[in-house]
């Protein structure tokens, strides 16, 4: 197994990265990235025992299932790579909320490994998703974000996303619930 480059948060060199559609053979690495990203992104926002209980192999099996077709309607996923290694991802589907108008897509997830924050990778992933939605004929997008996650909320707001007043309690796993806030964006 190749060693992965390691960087301390905020010390990234200028680097090249690429974004491509995710494939089923990415599932194991996506499981790793998903768990590691949750563990740093939600530390202090979710219970530590919940975050520490996450297992990459379990999440990798879920990714394999989703990428092989057992996911939401119009499910799509993209990976961001640095030096050939997946360091982040985004996924989307047709919007699941029945109160949204037709032709609305939903951003299901966008996560990066912590050392890659500030390198423009999250921005590029979001732009890639929005462009794919436009190409597929979607007129608007929606997403849900943990209400207490100020950093992520600022990220979406800086990209033109706005809250639409909808909130709900969402199962976070392990019997934990958290309040989430819906953001929407016009694509046309």
C-alpha positions as CSV (number, residue, x, y, z in Angstrom):
1,X,0.0,0.0,0.0
2,X,1.3,3.4,-0.9
3,X,1.9,5.9,1.9
4,X,-0.4,8.9,1.8
5,X,1.0,12.4,2.0
6,X,0.3,14.0,5.4
7,X,-0.2,17.7,6.0
8,X,-1.0,19.7,9.1
9,X,-4.2,21.8,8.8
10,X,-3.4,25.2,7.3
11,X,0.0,24.2,5.9
12,X,-0.9,23.0,2.5
13,X,1.5,23.6,-0.3
14,X,0.0,24.9,-3.6
15,X,-1.2,21.7,-5.2
16,X,-2.9,20.2,-8.1
17,X,-6.1,18.3,-7.5
18,X,-8.6,16.7,-9.8
19,X,-12.3,15.9,-9.6
20,X,-13.9,12.9,-11.2
21,X,-17.1,10.8,-10.9
22,X,-16.9,8.2,-8.1
23,X,-16.9,4.5,-9.0
24,X,-17.7,1.4,-7.0
25,X,-14.0,0.6,-6.7
26,X,-13.6,3.8,-4.7
27,X,-15.9,2.6,-2.0
28,X,-13.3,1.5,0.6
29,X,-11.4,4.8,0.4
30,X,-14.6,6.8,0.4
31,X,-15.5,4.9,3.6
32,X,-12.2,6.0,5.2
33,X,-12.5,9.6,4.1
34,X,-16.2,9.8,5.1
35,X,-15.4,8.6,8.7
36,X,-12.3,10.8,9.1
37,X,-14.1,13.8,7.8
38,X,-17.0,13.3,10.1
39,X,-14.7,12.9,13.0
40,X,-12.9,16.2,12.6
41,X,-15.9,18.2,11.2
42,X,-18.4,17.3,13.8
43,X,-16.1,17.1,16.9
44,X,-17.7,19.3,19.4
45,X,-21.0,19.3,17.5
46,X,-21.9,15.7,18.0
47,X,-21.1,13.3,20.9
48,X,-17.6,12.0,20.9
49,X,-18.8,8.4,21.5
50,X,-20.9,8.6,18.3
51,X,-18.0,9.9,16.3
52,X,-15.6,7.4,17.7
53,X,-17.9,4.5,17.0
54,X,-17.9,5.2,13.2
55,X,-16.1,2.5,11.2
56,X,-14.6,2.9,7.7
57,X,-15.4,-0.6,6.6
58,X,-19.0,-0.2,7.4
59,X,-19.2,3.2,5.6
60,X,-17.3,1.7,2.7
61,X,-19.9,-1.1,2.3
62,X,-22.6,1.6,2.3
63,X,-20.7,3.5,-0.4
64,X,-20.3,0.4,-2.5
65,X,-24.1,-0.2,-2.3
66,X,-24.9,3.4,-3.2
67,X,-22.4,3.5,-6.1
68,X,-23.7,0.2,-7.5
69,X,-27.2,1.6,-7.7
70,X,-28.9,1.1,-4.3
71,X,-29.3,4.8,-3.6
72,X,-31.6,7.7,-4.0
73,X,-33.1,8.6,-7.5
74,X,-30.5,10.2,-9.7
75,X,-27.7,9.5,-7.1
76,X,-24.3,10.8,-8.3
77,X,-21.0,11.2,-6.5
78,X,-17.7,12.8,-7.3
79,X,-14.3,12.4,-5.7
80,X,-11.4,14.9,-5.3
81,X,-7.9,13.5,-5.6
82,X,-4.5,14.8,-4.7
83,X,-1.5,12.8,-5.9
84,X,-3.9,10.0,-6.9
85,X,-5.5,9.7,-3.4
86,X,-9.1,10.6,-2.6
87,X,-9.2,13.4,-0.1
88,X,-12.8,14.5,-0.5
89,X,-16.1,13.8,-2.1
90,X,-19.6,15.2,-2.8
91,X,-22.8,13.3,-3.5
92,X,-26.3,14.3,-4.7
93,X,-29.6,13.1,-5.8
94,X,-33.0,14.3,-6.8
95,X,-34.4,16.3,-3.9
96,X,-36.2,14.1,-1.3
97,X,-38.4,16.8,0.3
98,X,-41.9,16.8,-1.2
99,X,-42.4,20.5,-0.5
100,X,-39.8,21.6,-2.9
101,X,-40.7,22.3,-6.5
102,X,-40.0,19.9,-9.3
103,X,-36.6,20.0,-10.9
104,X,-34.7,20.4,-7.6
105,X,-31.6,18.5,-6.8
106,X,-30.2,17.8,-3.3
107,X,-26.6,18.0,-2.2
108,X,-26.4,14.9,0.1
109,X,-22.8,15.4,1.3
110,X,-19.6,17.2,0.7
111,X,-16.6,16.4,2.9
112,X,-12.9,16.9,2.9
113,X,-10.1,15.5,5.0
114,X,-9.1,18.3,7.4
115,X,-5.6,19.0,6.1
116,X,-7.1,19.9,2.7
117,X,-9.3,22.7,3.9
118,X,-8.5,26.0,2.3
119,X,-7.0,24.5,-0.9
120,X,-10.1,25.3,-3.0
121,X,-11.1,21.6,-3.2
122,X,-14.5,22.1,-1.5
123,X,-15.2,25.0,-3.7
124,X,-14.4,23.0,-6.8
125,X,-16.5,20.1,-5.7
126,X,-19.5,22.3,-5.1
127,X,-19.1,24.0,-8.5
128,X,-18.8,20.6,-10.2
129,X,-22.0,19.4,-8.5
130,X,-23.9,22.6,-9.5
131,X,-22.7,22.4,-13.1
132,X,-23.8,18.7,-13.3
133,X,-27.2,19.7,-12.0
134,X,-27.5,22.5,-14.6
135,X,-26.5,20.1,-17.4
136,X,-29.1,17.6,-16.1
137,X,-31.9,20.3,-16.3
138,X,-32.3,21.0,-12.6
139,X,-33.5,24.5,-11.9
140,X,-32.6,24.7,-8.2
141,X,-30.7,22.9,-5.5
142,X,-31.3,22.1,-1.8
143,X,-29.2,20.8,1.1
144,X,-29.5,20.3,4.8
145,X,-26.8,21.3,7.3
146,X,-26.4,20.9,11.0
147,X,-27.8,24.2,12.5
148,X,-24.8,24.4,14.9
149,X,-22.2,24.0,12.1
150,X,-21.3,27.6,11.6
151,X,-18.2,26.9,9.4
152,X,-20.2,24.9,6.9
153,X,-23.1,27.3,6.9
154,X,-20.6,30.2,6.1
155,X,-19.2,28.0,3.3
156,X,-22.6,27.5,1.6
157,X,-23.6,31.2,2.2
158,X,-20.4,32.3,0.5
159,X,-21.5,30.3,-2.6
160,X,-24.9,31.9,-2.8
161,X,-26.9,29.4,-0.8
162,X,-29.7,30.8,1.4
163,X,-31.8,29.4,4.2
164,X,-35.4,28.9,3.3
165,X,-36.8,28.8,6.8
166,X,-37.1,25.0,7.0
167,X,-35.7,23.1,10.0
168,X,-36.1,19.6,11.3
169,X,-34.6,17.1,13.7
170,X,-32.5,14.6,11.9
171,X,-31.3,11.2,13.1
172,X,-27.5,11.5,13.2
173,X,-27.0,7.9,14.2
174,X,-26.5,6.1,17.4
175,X,-29.8,7.4,18.7
176,X,-28.7,11.0,18.5
177,X,-30.7,13.7,16.8
178,X,-29.7,17.2,15.7
179,X,-31.4,20.2,14.3
180,X,-30.7,20.8,10.6
181,X,-31.4,23.8,8.5
182,X,-32.3,23.7,4.8
183,X,-30.5,25.9,2.3
184,X,-31.6,26.4,-1.3
185,X,-30.1,28.0,-4.4
186,X,-31.6,28.9,-7.8
187,X,-29.5,27.4,-10.6
188,X,-31.0,29.1,-13.6
